[in-house]
Amino acid sequence: MIRENQLLGAYLFTKYVEAGDNREALFAAGKEIGSTISSLDWKLGIVAALVWRVDDGTDRYFVGLARMRCAQACMGAERYRLETGDLPSSLDELIPAFIDNIPADPFANKPMRFRVTELGIVIYSIGPNEEDNGGIVTKSARVRDLLDVGFRLLKPEHRGLLLIDAPEKED
């Protein structure tokens, strides 16, 4: 039983090593490992416990990267607001004076998303669920519970408010 755990663990960890820094390969490895772990027999519980933490770490890495890129774009948007008196209506307005380019969403390999709201703007990534939830950027201790990942930049008159994002209810 121990030998089976060792062999499977080595195989799964090798998937991550082979993926290297390639985003698509890391995601593919994570999905394969996740589905492998969820279908394991109880005898392979040791490897399941160890490898699951690595898969979660990959998601956390990409969430951190997305947050950093969104924060940089938000700083550019705030600098834009300080100079013009208004928030931008798109990320394109920030180039090249406030940011060099629109940051890439590490979960979609596309530009970050931008949404104008009643209270300000949201710059966001689709996050680990790989679905665009319209800029719902909640906090969660569990990476897999996150909807979108990013930041809100509120108009000055709305700053200091406690905001709680929630998915819109269907009629």
Helices and strands as residue ranges (DSSP letters): H 2-19, H 23-38, G 42-44, H 45-84, G 91-94, E 104-105, E 110-111, E 113-116, E 120-125, G 143-145, E 149-154, G 156-158
